[in-house]
Amino acid sequence: MQIGLISCTKSKREQSAKPKNLYMESAFFRKARKYVEANSDLWYILSAKHHLIEPDGPSIEPYNETLSGAPVAKKKEWSETVYDQLRTKGLIASDHRLEFHAGRDYYDELLPLLNEATVEVSIPTDGLRFGETLAWYNDHL
């Protein structure tokens, strides 16, 4: 089973919305969402504020919180919570693949936790600059 994980974005709607619609102001989120909807069995959003959230979950208010540039201790704590959520949902399994569509701040501290598990991990746009990442989605949609 392939599970897409998309990071939240700075650009958000100005009013509360279901998570899958809150971040649609962002070109990155729109492209990543379209990609994971076409190529994943399930997908989730990695939220700096709310951790792992379901796209069709309850509406949430816009917020201004990011892991970009956050202290390592905060990213580690956030990653431990997300790891626990992934485990509780049964998403960490040998026949599953977690595919990250996020900046490194959203997976650097999570990867060591996942490396100890039996789940496969993929980061197709790792190392690409923002424009290159958008081009990658254009080429793969």
Stockholm file with secondary structure:
# STOCKHOLM 1.0

chainA/1-141         MQIGLISCTKSKREQSAKPKNLYMESAFFRKARKYVEANSDLWYILSAKHHLIEPDGPSIEPYNETLSGAPVAKKKEWSETVYDQLRTKGLIASDHRLEFHAGRDYYDELLPLLNEATVEVSIPTDGLRFGETLAWYNDHL
#=GR chainA/1-141 SS CEEEEEECCSCCCSSCBCHHHHTTTCHHHHHHHHHHHHHCSEEEEEETTTEEECTTSCCBCCCCCCCTTCCHHHHHHHHHHHHHHHHHTTCCCTTCEEEEESCGGGTTTTHHHHHTSSCEEECTTTTCCHHHHHHHHHHHC
#=GC SS_cons         CEEEEEECCSCCCSSCBCHHHHTTTCHHHHHHHHHHHHHCSEEEEEETTTEEECTTSCCBCCCCCCCTTCCHHHHHHHHHHHHHHHHHTTCCCTTCEEEEESCGGGTTTTHHHHHTSSCEEECTTTTCCHHHHHHHHHHHC
//
